[in-house]
Amino acid sequence: MKTPTPALPKPTEVEIEILHVLWELGEATVRTVHEHLAQTKQAQYTTTLKQLQIMTEKGLVKRDESERSHVYRAAVSKSQVQRQMTTHLMNRVFGGSARGMLMEALGAGRVSKKELAEIRQMIDDYEKGKKR
């Protein structure tokens, strides 16, 4: 009998920002993460450190303690988080309606012809049983 995998904790906005840095870099020290965050927003080093410690406890990141400066890397993939957040948004805001969510997304901004073609292809692939 297969043991169920534990549910992925839903990351906060700040945690998602940190995950983006780690997805981009692969792995990083607290200082490197902090420097990336400080480029776009006011951030304190100690706050970044504490956030990474919390994310380690939640299982969102892994910490390598073999060096003097601990190195962090994402323990969850970008696609895992995107799928979780999309499902959460679709269920909470759109009552579980993928159609409603897609229509709002298409109406919210400019969608290029290339993006529309990619969406059509994704729908065709989905109908044929090929998930991306």
Buried (B, 14 or more C-beta within 10 A) or exposed (E): EEEEEEEBBEBBEBBBBBBBBBBEBEBBBBEBBBBBBEEEEEBEBEEBBEBBBBBBEBEBBBBEEEEEEBBBBBBBEBEEBEEBEEEEEBEEEBEEEEEEBBEEEEEEEEEEEEEEEEBEEEEEEEEEEEEE
